[in-house]
Amino acid sequence: MVYNEALSTIIVDVQHRQLGKAIAHLENYLYTFVQPHVMEQLQQIKSDYQLMTDYWQQGYDDPDRGQVYDKLLRRMYVLTTNVYIRYYLRNSTFAAGVHHRARNNGRSEWTPASLRRDLEAFVADAAMLELEPEHVRKSRGQAVYEEHQQLMTDLFDYIWTSRLWTASVTEAFGEMLLSPTIDSNDQQMIVSAITLSTLNFFGINKFRLLMDVYQNAADERVRQRALIGWVLCLDAAAAELYTEVHEMLKQAAADERCLNDLSELQMQMVFCLRAESDNRIIQSEIIPELLKNNNIRVTRNGIEEVEDDSTEDILHPEVAEQRMEKLEESMRRMADMQKQGSDIYFGGFSQMKRFPFFNMVGNWFVPYYQQHPAVGSVLEKVRAGKFLRRMLDNSPFCDSDKYSFALGFQMAISKLPESLMQMLDRGEAKLAGVEEMAQEELQSAAFLRRSYLQSLYRFFRVFPQRSEFFNPFEQRALPRYFFFANPLFRETALEERFGEIVAFFMKHKLYDAAMLTLQNYREVRRDAQFYLMNGTVLMRTRTPANAGLTAAESYVRCLASEPDNERAWTGYARTLFGCGDYSRALEYYEKLTERHPDNRNYQLNAAVCMTNMERYDDALKILYKLNYEQPDDSNVNRVLAWTLVGIRKYEQAIKMYEALVDGDEPLPDDLLNAAYCHWFGRDVPGAVALFRRYGECEGVTFNAAQEFQVREWPTISKHGISDVEVRLMTDSLT
């Protein structure tokens, strides 16, 4: 979006409640960029502010002074934001073109009353079409839907390029969005246009309208779009000025249904954000396996069938069976990803957004319906219409992808094999990896949310002019898509769901998101679960502190409330080990081992603590037992090898290190420890070779002098290596 530093600064001044400063800055701006009507409004605000100041200076006590100041701030915000919108529309070629086209299309007026009349007239016209004979319905219906879709395209552009709305305009649109006499598809498009407009420039009236529609609309499709709209538009900075936003959220969150919707939406946003990483998995791992194991070949001339090799089936019947198993496994894997919430179609359909249809912003958000002029003719004329209708009506595709599929199918159909075409004509064929869904599931709140999120995500990732819009899916200090971390949700019923969402973030390794949400906990709600999660997140992110606590302090507080919490024992033991407090770490690993005597990890960690404490004999008792049970456990073997080094059994240790470092990609630490083992055992050439291999490992920066003379000198000296030998080794490696 076009950025103006001066106007952005003024808006920040207003949000920080610095009215006098904001007035002065906007006045200076208007001296440079003259706008007489704006200057007139600014002078009125300035005059009212001066009057309030004069009364205050004269010592008058005004109990409404705070309210008056707030009203002046809001007038200032609206005025400055409208100036910014005008600047944006003048300095963005794209936005200026959209703004001009929507307002110069021949329509005489854009009042809410005239729009409502036209929208209601369309519903009546569409109903009357059903009473007409089929041939009349087709010819007249095409004109009705083309005219109406053009109206909706223009209305969409009119709304998202509009200024901040007054209360009266907002009320009129609110009535339209809740009216049963207006088509749901039209209401959904209006909600999306309001969302785009509010994302670019926050306005309290449009934001309040989205919340009202979510809370009061009878149509679930409209409700879910409004929910996503107000959540993504939630601006913590703007709420500093419009303090009623917090009360609005508090009221909304008091509804159990809202809590469920918000919790599910937060999880769905995470899956939406993973679309591109999931696509890389599909493209690199699943699709090649599918193509390799089916009987279809993609060529420049289209898709061809590959004849089965009957000789191969006779001589090697197991090959065909294995091929089918791999094909089924690939299909299952993709189906599992979809069931878990992954957007498995993003990669394919993101390449199908170059049709002229997607040049119009509104077409990215129009709900799919069969009468849409862009697909109506395709469904009527193209072969395999039965298949196409079924796919578009029952597939899990989002609305945006359904239009892509219909337009792409029209182009690809001529290149399909005739045998496949015949199956499509009969409606027998199915798309690999696409499971048709029951209508009940397609109308569920969860699916409607997911579908709309996917359409939104495609717009902000693929639309050529996406930079003209504020992108809520971009990474920022407090990302819009991690809305559970928004401080505005403190002291609302949503706090009850914080723990559930933090656990979800942690499960998906989104530790930064988990940390932001943990920071949103108020002190009064910090229970044992909070301290456990806080410690775990801090361990994962290596951040020094969160909520004023280190990881160790968090685990201590958790254990103070729940002394027998084993997860806290484990986490605390790890933090103690990381701090070098091996004695106390050992206490917890021994307690864990006592409770879970078959847990090898607890036993191994206890042995490592003992080795670091130079309790080698005690460590060996554990390590020999573990090694006997599983001789090929490399984790046990590397600890055992280093413990043997500790008691100077270098020959035994060298044999174990040889097994660890002789593979194709040995761990750098194994090479380093093996080098020390050879050196301590007086095999200098072997040590030099291993140190060099270690230094050549990717990601390793090896400074021999720093390593030997500082970091590891205490260990080296214990094994009888003199200072002179250290310098000789250092010189040998430089």
Helices and strands as residue ranges (DSSP letters): H 5-15, H 19-32, H 36-57, H 65-91, H 93-103, H 112-129, H 134-160, H 167-178, H 184-200, H 204-216, H 220-233, H 236-239, H 244-253, H 256-273, H 275-281, I 282-286, H 287-292, E 296-299, E 302-305, H 310-315, H 317-339, H 346-350, G 356-359, G 361-364, H 373-381, H 385-394, H 399-412, G 413-415, H 418-425, H 439-442, H 445-462, G 466-468, G 483-485, G 487-489, G 493-497, H 498-507, H 511-518, G 523-525, H 528-541, H 551-561, H 566-578, H 582-595, H 600-612, H 616-629, H 634-646, H 650-661, H 668-680, H 684-695, H 704-706, I 707-711, H 713-718, H 723-732
